[in-house]
Amino acid sequence: MKKELTRQQYLDLYYYMRLNRAVEEMMVKLFRQNKIVGGLYSSLGQEAISVGTAYALEKKDWLAPMIRNIGALLVKGVRPRDVFMQHMAKYDSPTKGKDGTSHFGDLDNLHIVSPISMLGDLIPVMTGVAMAGRYLGQRIVAMTWIGDGGSSTGVFHEGLNFAAVQKAPFVLILENNLWAYSTPVRKQVPLENLADRAKAYGIESYIVDGNNVLAMYSTAKEAVEQARAGEGPILIEAKTFRRMGHAQHDPAEYVPKEMRAYWEARDPIALYEKFLTGENLLDAKGRKEIEEKINTLLAKERDFAENSPLPPPEFAETGVYCTGDDCHKIRAKWERPIAEVTPPRSSVEAVWTVPGFGSGKGSGGAHAPIHFGDTQPAETKPAEAGKSAVQAPAKAAAKKTVKAVPASASRKARR
């Protein structure tokens, strides 16, 4: 890590991971009591990814979570009661009981874009958010997450390519948890590292131990700073494991017992507790205080959620369509004069100048031979005698040798 964290920051990461797990454990109980409407999706064993990456963002930055990123919502400031009520379809929930799971956002205060069920669609959406922030002069970074299965969707590639072309300040976290529902990643993608997909779009990527919260935070922090500095989007692949089934209805019997045992021994919270204890940042008393704080908070939040009423029947016909300002008011928040992004100050000189066609340089550096209409073709030198006019392909660029790094640290792969 380039910068040491303060003691409070180290403990913040621990608190949010513990809170993430406790919130989900509470919802499992509510689900078994038939108090949760719809599905329930667990992030057991993946808490370090959501917490570590979201903690790297600034307050002004934007994120869009997936259904397993409740930890990111908690870091951003979402109250546990909102998560409970959302799953319970209560009237006081962020969507007034009209949607389930974590399908809610907060555009005005917390800068959270609601999840989209179609996997991969958040990538172009958050690319647009990143570009809009740059256009407005806000110097923000946008972040979202995708699973290994979702990385095979068309919109994943289209969105990432668009972000790369636009050099958008965008960070994508690819959670490689080894299973796309019941399909193992090795049967889905002929790659050892999904981070290699960044090569196709000319952007950088990182490979990180997803069960190491410090590695996740430090890598995400570096990526966020690079994106904010105008270096374009970055892909981070987090190696981890989905310890529960796709949802509560899925017992995940397709997972080999040996694989499950291996990853259970690498629990991210247990690993971090060991680190904190070794660094004298956490002792038994401090751990108990955090446990009591979380238990007290969640008991209060659960009671509030359970006492919240269900939405009235007549409410079903409202809010189907956005009708403008009486629905919600969102206005662009300019950080620079509007004149800078409107003509004539925003005008860009045309690159192509030849009437009817244009001019430019070929891959060899000379002007390309152009002939269109009345435009005269460019002069080309005849091939030298005894030599073929066809040029030999350029030599492939030599591969860079990357020195090995400790397994506990993030492995940065410059793509």
C-alpha positions in Angstrom: 0.0 0.0 0.0 1.3 3.4 -0.9 -0.4 5.1 2.0 -0.9 3.8 5.5 -4.5 4.0 6.8 -5.3 5.5 10.1 -6.3 3.2 13.0 -9.9 4.3 12.5 -9.9 3.5 8.8 -8.6 0.0 9.5 -11.4 -0.5 12.0 -14.0 1.0 9.6 -13.2 -1.7 7.0 -13.7 -4.3 9.7 -16.9 -2.7 11.0 -18.5 -2.5 7.6 -17.6 -6.1 6.7 -19.1 -7.3 10.0 -22.2 -5.1 9.4 -22.5 -6.5 5.9 -22.6 -10.1 7.1 -24.8 -9.3 10.1 -27.4 -7.6 7.8 -27.5 -10.6 5.5 -27.8 -13.0 8.5 -30.7 -11.0 9.8 -32.4 -11.1 6.4 -32.0 -14.9 6.3 -34.0 -15.1 9.5 -36.7 -12.7 8.1 -36.8 -14.8 4.9 -37.4 -18.0 6.9 -40.2 -16.2 8.7 -41.8 -15.4 5.4 -41.3 -11.6 6.0 -39.2 -11.1 2.9 -40.9 -10.7 -0.5 -39.1 -12.3 -3.4 -35.6 -13.6 -3.6 -32.7 -13.2 -1.2 -29.1 -13.2 -2.5 -26.1 -13.7 -0.3 -22.6 -12.3 -0.5 -21.2 -14.6 2.1 -17.4 -14.7 1.6 -17.4 -11.7 -0.7 -17.8 -8.9 1.8 -14.2 -7.7 1.4 -14.9 -6.8 -2.3 -17.9 -4.6 -1.8 -16.6 -2.9 1.3 -13.0 -2.4 0.2 -13.9 -1.0 -3.2 -16.7 1.3 -2.1 -14.4 2.6 0.7 -12.0 3.8 -1.9 -14.6 6.3 -3.3 -15.1 9.9 -2.3 -18.5 11.2 -1.1 -19.0 12.9 -4.5 -18.4 9.7 -6.5 -21.1 7.5 -7.9 -21.7 3.8 -7.6 -24.2 1.3 -8.9 -24.4 -2.0 -6.9 -25.4 -5.4 -7.9 -27.6 -7.6 -5.7 -24.6 -9.0 -3.8 -23.1 -5.5 -3.0 -25.0 -4.6 0.1 -21.7 -3.9 1.7 -21.1 -1.1 -0.8 -24.5 0.4 0.1 -23.7 0.4 3.8 -20.3 2.1 3.2 -22.0 4.8 1.1 -24.4 5.6 3.9 -27.5 3.5 3.3 -29.3 2.6 6.6 -29.9 -1.2 7.3 -33.6 -0.4 7.8 -33.8 0.7 4.2 -32.3 -2.6 3.1 -34.7 -4.6 5.3 -37.8 -2.6 4.3 -36.9 -2.9 0.6 -36.7 -6.7 0.8 -40.0 -6.7 2.9 -41.8 -4.4 0.4 -42.8 -1.9 3.1 -44.2 1.5 2.5 -41.3 3.3 4.1 -38.8 1.6 1.9 -36.9 3.6 -0.7 -39.2 2.4 -3.5 -42.4 2.5 -1.3 -42.8 -1.2 -1.5 -42.8 -1.4 -5.3 -39.6 -3.3 -5.8 -37.6 -5.9 -4.0 -34.0 -6.8 -3.1 -31.5 -3.9 -3.5 -33.3 -2.3 -6.5 -33.2 1.3 -5.2 -30.9 4.3 -5.5 -30.4 7.8 -4.2 -29.5 10.3 -6.9 -29.7 13.4 -4.8 -27.6 12.7 -1.7 -25.7 9.4 -1.8 -25.1 9.2 -5.5 -26.3 5.7 -5.9 -27.8 4.4 -9.2 -30.3 1.6 -8.8 -29.3 -1.9 -9.9 -30.5 -3.2 -13.2 -31.6 -6.8 -13.4 -30.2 -7.3 -16.9 -26.5 -8.2 -16.2 -24.0 -5.9 -17.7 -26.3 -3.0 -18.4 -24.9 -0.9 -15.6 -21.6 -0.7 -17.4 -22.7 1.7 -20.1 -25.0 3.5 -17.7 -22.2 4.2 -15.3 -19.9 5.1 -18.2 -22.5 7.8 -19.0 -22.6 9.0 -15.4 -18.8 9.3 -15.5 -18.8 11.2 -18.7 -21.6 13.5 -17.4 -19.6 14.3 -14.3 -16.6 15.2 -16.5 -18.8 17.3 -18.8 -20.1 19.2 -15.7 -16.6 19.6 -14.3 -17.3 17.6 -11.2 -14.1 15.4 -11.2 -16.1 12.4 -10.1 -15.5 8.6 -10.6 -18.2 6.1 -11.3 -18.0 2.5 -10.2 -20.0 -0.7 -10.6 -19.6 -4.4 -10.3 -20.2 -7.5 -12.5 -19.9 -11.2 -11.9 -17.9 -13.7 -14.0 -21.1 -14.8 -15.7 -22.2 -11.3 -16.5 -18.8 -10.6 -18.1 -20.0 -12.8 -21.0 -22.9 -10.6 -21.9 -22.7 -8.4 -25.0 -23.3 -5.2 -23.2 -20.3 -5.9 -20.9 -18.0 -5.7 -24.0 -19.9 -2.9 -25.7 -20.0 -0.8 -22.5 -16.3 -1.4 -21.7 -15.3 -0.5 -25.2 -17.4 2.7 -25.1 -15.8 3.6 -21.8 -12.3 3.0 -23.2 -12.9 5.0 -26.3 -14.3 7.9 -24.2 -11.6 7.6 -21.6 -14.3 7.8 -19.0 -13.4 8.0 -15.3 -14.9 4.6 -14.6 -13.9 1.6 -12.5 -15.4 -1.8 -13.1 -15.0 -4.5 -10.4 -15.3 -8.0 -11.9 -16.2 -10.4 -9.0 -14.9 -13.8 -10.2 -16.6 -16.0 -7.7 -16.1 -19.1 -9.8 -19.8 -19.9 -10.5 -22.3 -18.2 -12.9 -25.3 -19.7 -11.1 -24.4 -23.4 -11.5 -21.9 -23.0 -14.4 -18.3 -23.1 -13.4 -16.2 -20.3 -14.8 -13.8 -22.8 -16.5 -16.8 -24.0 -18.7 -17.8 -20.4 -19.5 -14.6 -18.6 -20.4 -11.4 -20.1 -21.9 -9.3 -17.7 -19.8 -7.4 -18.1 -16.5 -7.7 -14.4 -15.8 -10.8 -12.5 -16.8 -8.8 -9.3 -16.4 -7.3 -10.3 -19.8 -10.5 -9.0 -21.4 -9.3 -5.5 -20.7 -6.5 -6.0 -23.3 -9.1 -5.9 -26.1 -10.0 -2.3 -25.2 -6.6 -1.0 -24.5 -7.2 -0.3 -20.8 -5.4 -1.3 -17.7 -6.5 -4.1 -15.4 -5.6 -5.5 -12.0 -5.9 -9.0 -10.5 -6.6 -9.0 -6.7 -7.2 -11.4 -3.9 -10.9 -10.7 -3.3 -10.7 -12.1 0.2 -8.1 -9.5 1.3 -9.9 -6.3 2.1 -6.7 -4.3 2.3 -5.7 -5.5 -1.2 -9.1 -4.6 -2.5 -9.1 -1.2 -0.9 -5.5 -0.2 -2.0 -6.0 -1.5 -5.5 -9.4 0.3 -5.9 -8.0 3.5 -4.4 -5.2 3.5 -7.0 -7.6 2.8 -9.8 -10.0 5.5 -8.7 -7.1 8.1 -8.5 -6.0 7.1 -12.0 -9.5 7.4 -13.4 -10.0 10.7 -11.7 -6.7 11.9 -13.2 -8.0 11.3 -16.7 -6.2 8.0 -17.5 -9.4 6.3 -18.5 -11.4 3.3 -17.2 -9.8 0.4 -15.3 -11.0 -3.2 -14.8 -10.3 -5.0 -11.5 -10.7 -8.7 -11.3 -11.3 -9.9 -7.7 -10.6 -13.6 -7.2 -13.1 -15.0 -4.7 -15.8 -17.6 -4.1 -19.6 -17.6 -3.7 -20.1 -19.6 -0.6 -23.9 -19.7 -0.8 -26.1 -20.7 -3.7 -27.4 -18.3 -6.3 -30.2 -17.4 -4.0 -31.9 -18.9 -0.9 -33.7 -21.4 -3.0 -30.4 -22.8 -4.4 -28.6 -25.3 -2.1 -25.5 -25.2 -4.4 -25.1 -29.0 -4.3 -23.1 -28.7 -7.6 -20.1 -27.2 -5.7 -17.5 -29.8 -4.8 -17.1 -30.1 -1.0 -13.3 -29.7 -1.3 -13.7 -26.4 -3.0 -16.1 -25.1 -0.4 -13.9 -26.2 2.4 -10.9 -24.4 0.9 -12.6 -21.1 0.5 -14.3 -21.3 3.9 -10.8 -21.5 5.4 -10.1 -18.2 3.6 -13.0 -16.3 5.1 -12.3 -12.5 4.5 -13.4 -11.4 8.0 -11.4 -14.1 9.8 -8.3 -13.2 7.7 -8.7 -9.5 8.5 -9.3 -10.2 12.2 -6.0 -12.0 12.2 -4.2 -9.1 10.6 -5.8 -6.5 12.9 -4.8 -8.6 16.0 -1.3 -9.0 14.7 -0.9 -5.3 14.2 -2.4 -4.5 17.7 -5.3 -2.7 16.1 -8.0 -5.0 17.5 -8.3 -7.0 20.8 -11.0 -9.1 22.3 -12.5 -6.0 24.1 -12.7 -4.0 20.8 -14.2 -6.9 18.9 -16.9 -7.3 21.6 -17.7 -3.6 21.5 -18.1 -3.7 17.7 -20.4 -6.8 18.0 -22.6 -5.1 20.6 -22.7 -1.9 18.5 -23.9 -3.9 15.4 -26.4 -6.0 17.4 -27.9 -2.9 19.0 -28.2 -1.1 15.7 -29.7 -4.0 13.8 -32.3 -4.8 16.5 -33.5 -1.2 16.3 -33.4 -1.2 12.5 -35.3 -4.5 12.2 -38.0 -3.3 14.6 -38.5 -0.2 12.6 -38.7 -2.2 9.4 -41.2 -4.7 10.8 -43.4 -1.9 12.2 -43.5 -0.1 8.8 -46.8 -0.5 7.1 -47.4 -2.2 3.7 -48.3 0.2 0.9 -52.0 1.0 0.4 -53.7 -0.7 -2.6 -54.5 2.6 -4.3 -50.7 3.4 -4.3 -50.2 0.7 -7.0 -51.5 3.0 -9.8 -49.1 5.9 -8.9 -45.5 6.4 -10.0 -45.8 4.1 -13.0 -44.3 6.8 -15.2 -42.2 9.8 -14.4 -44.2 12.9 -15.1 -41.5 15.5 -14.6 -40.9 17.9 -11.7 -43.9 16.6 -9.7 -42.3 13.2 -9.8 -38.7 14.2 -8.9 -36.5 17.2 -9.6 -33.0 16.6 -11.0 -30.9 19.4 -12.3 -27.4 19.5 -13.6 -24.9 20.6 -11.0 -22.4 22.7 -12.9 -18.9 23.1 -11.4 -17.7 25.4 -14.2 -19.3 28.0 -16.5 -21.8 26.5 -19.0 -20.2 28.6 -21.7 -17.1 26.3 -21.7 -19.2 23.4 -23.0 -21.4 25.3 -25.5 -20.4 26.7 -28.9 -18.4 28.5 -29.9 -15.9 27.9 -27.0 -16.6 24.2 -27.2 -16.0 23.9 -30.9 -13.4 21.5 -32.2 -11.6 22.0 -35.5 -12.3 19.4 -38.2 -9.6 16.8 -38.7 -10.5 16.0 -42.3 -9.9 19.0 -44.6 -9.9 17.8 -48.3 -13.3 18.8 -49.9 -15.5 15.8 -50.5 -13.3 13.3 -48.6 -10.6 14.6 -46.3 -7.0 13.8 -45.6 -5.1 11.9 -43.0 -2.1 9.8 -42.3 -1.8 6.1 -43.0 -0.4 3.6 -40.6 3.1 4.2 -42.1 3.1 7.8 -41.1 2.8 9.2 -44.6 -0.3 10.6 -46.1 -2.7 7.9 -47.2 -3.5 7.6 -50.9 -6.8 9.3 -51.4 -8.9 9.6 -54.5 -12.4 10.8 -54.4 -14.3 12.7 -57.1 -12.1 15.5 -58.5 -9.5 15.0 -55.8 -6.2 13.9 -57.2 -4.7 10.7 -55.8 -1.6 11.0 -53.7 1.7 10.2 -55.2 3.1 6.8 -54.2 6.7 5.7 -54.6 7.1 2.6 -56.9 8.3 -0.5 -55.2 12.1 -0.9 -55.2 13.4 -3.2 -57.9 13.7 -6.8 -56.9 11.6 -6.3 -53.7 8.0 -7.0 -53.1 5.6 -4.1 -52.7 3.9 -5.9 -49.9 5.4 -5.0 -46.5 6.2 -7.6 -44.0 4.2 -7.5 -40.8 5.6 -5.6 -37.9 7.3 -7.7 -35.3 5.2 -8.5 -32.3 5.8 -6.4 -29.3 8.0 -8.2 -26.7 6.1 -9.3 -23.7 7.0 -7.7 -20.4 8.3 -9.8 -17.6 6.4 -9.2 -14.4 8.1 -10.0 -11.1 6.2 -12.2 -8.7 4.6 -10.6 -5.8 3.3 -12.0 -2.5 0.0 -13.9 -2.8 -1.6 -11.7 -0.1 -1.0 -8.5 -2.1 -2.8 -7.4 -5.2 -1.2 -8.4 -8.4 -1.2 -5.4 -10.8 -1.5 -6.5 -14.4 -0.8 -3.7 -16.8 -2.8 -4.7 -19.8 
